[in-house]
Amino acid sequence: MFRNQYDTDVTTWSPAGRLFQVEYAMEAVKQGSAAVGLRSKTHAVLGAVNKAASDLASHQRKLFRADQHVGVAIAGLTADGRVLSRFLRNECINHSFVYESPLPVSRLVVQLADKAQVCTQRSWKRPFGVGLLVAGLDETGAHLYYNCPSGNYFEYQAFAIGSRSQAAKTFLERRFQEYDTYSREDLIKDALFAIKETLQGEKLTAQLCTVAIVGEGEAFHIIDQQTIQEYIDAMELSTGGPDEEADAAAPPSAEAQEGGEGASSEPAPMDI
Amino acid sequence: MALRGDWMYENNGGTCVAIAGIDYCVVAADTRLSVGYNILTRDHSKICSLADKVVLASSGFQGDIRALHKNLAARHLLYQHQHNKQMSCPAMGQLLSNTLYYKRFFPYYAFNVLGGLDNEGKGCVFTYDAVGSYERVGYSTQGSGSSLIMPVLDNQLKSPSPLLLPARDAVTPLSETEAVDLVKDVFASATERDIYTGDKLEIVVINASGIKREYLELRKD
């Protein structure tokens, strides 16, 4: 994409019918570190790569819980993502308060999309520079949605966003047909493998990624590093890609070996 | 009362008690819901579990009580999202006070007793009036049977004056079982003379291992 005379305001159309500022916002998503999502009929998994600005810094949070039954993974401008997560949490709380029931995921993504659309039609605003993978469970089963800065949203069986996400998408395209019947453990393994694809050669460790899951009988929560490392180790034992065998790979919940590990995965209170 | 068109409240009766111990807190309330001389249900809980270590018991107008509990539960969820931890009992105590005073000019008709463990794991009881004036105490009771129960608790739990120096602990030295037995006794007594108290007693005990619930049948007349 090159600079042109129609890309200054978000309220200016190009002769070809494009809104360049919105498209530039989508570029911002592509620059962010990768996030992946996949779902079966009963569970949805989100994964993200933990990229820190430098060795001195801690990585930014990319996975946020919106409610017991919904969570999001973001890619792009993390600050925009944080603000939108707060919006999602508020919407979920408000709905629960009024209707005493969890907000259906499809309604949540529409509200989010409408909020994004507003920013594409006001001259004093700019589009949000963050893409969100919304994973949740409601009465109709598990769902995965992708919300664009443009205000569009799509439902997916599996998707990846952010830098080098094409590698993950290629992997997911090969395997998504069976995801509906996948077990919870296999979904997590595939999520980890998809994340590994985006790392392109770098060794996958539990420190480098964050994985969260939501499903039937399971509230949205981030899986602890210990368990993730066990999944990764089991994956490496089985040759090449992840296989369906290793249900011995389904690790038992174990105590953290180092207390420091647990402490470092806790976000600072300022990071909501 | 029934003739005025603008009276917005109703007293659904009931009594709540809370007692703070060294490492536990007992919160109890009866389960009768009444209007006037009628009983609407014998099986209605006045107790709301707000957080890991915080339990709220309220008596008064159930419409307002339900709304107040919902409000606090939603605020607690928001707090958890922002701070990544549960609210402590003193924090919830202040929040409840502010929530009640917010409606100073159209109050929640709710008489509250908040119980739980404080940050050091000691029993913690806060007692409120309808507009949010609150105080940390060793024990308290609110509701229709409170005037029958409070003198008995004063006699049995003998809380030292908060004016004494050095500051004395207001929590009772009784054990958990002794405190629960005392609660059962006072409710049995209140049930005898207060028409709005009876049917069943719900007792909630909070200690380091979590929240435990127990029920006791009371007189149904």
Chai-1 contact restraints between the chains, C-beta under 6 A:
chainA,res_idxA,chainB,res_idxB,connection_type,confidence,min_distance_angstrom,max_distance_angstrom,comment,restraint_id
A,R89,B,H81,contact,1.0,0.0,6.0,A-B,restraint_1
A,I93,B,A74,contact,1.0,0.0,6.0,A-B,restraint_2
A,I93,B,L77,contact,1.0,0.0,6.0,A-B,restraint_3
A,F97,B,A74,contact,1.0,0.0,6.0,A-B,restraint_4
A,P269,B,H83,contact,1.0,0.0,6.0,A-B,restraint_5
A,I272,B,Q82,contact,1.0,0.0,6.0,A-B,restraint_6
